[in-house]
């Protein structure tokens, strides 16, 4: 992630309420799960397309990390706190 993108993300995140930030963090984590590049290799995609996908997936992970750091800085409890309250469960 470029410095300008990071600064823009931080600036945007600072405008969010704690609940909005937490929701955006959870969405970012969900978006960053998994990878499509292995399947792209197997299906014979053009290497430029694969590289672009890898860069996008790296961006999503960095976004989730930055939002997590902001949550921690604000003292926003994530994951464990929600699991204790029943907001997040491991049941289907």
Helices and strands as residue ranges (DSSP letters): H 3-13, H 18-32, H 37-42, H 47-74, H 80-85
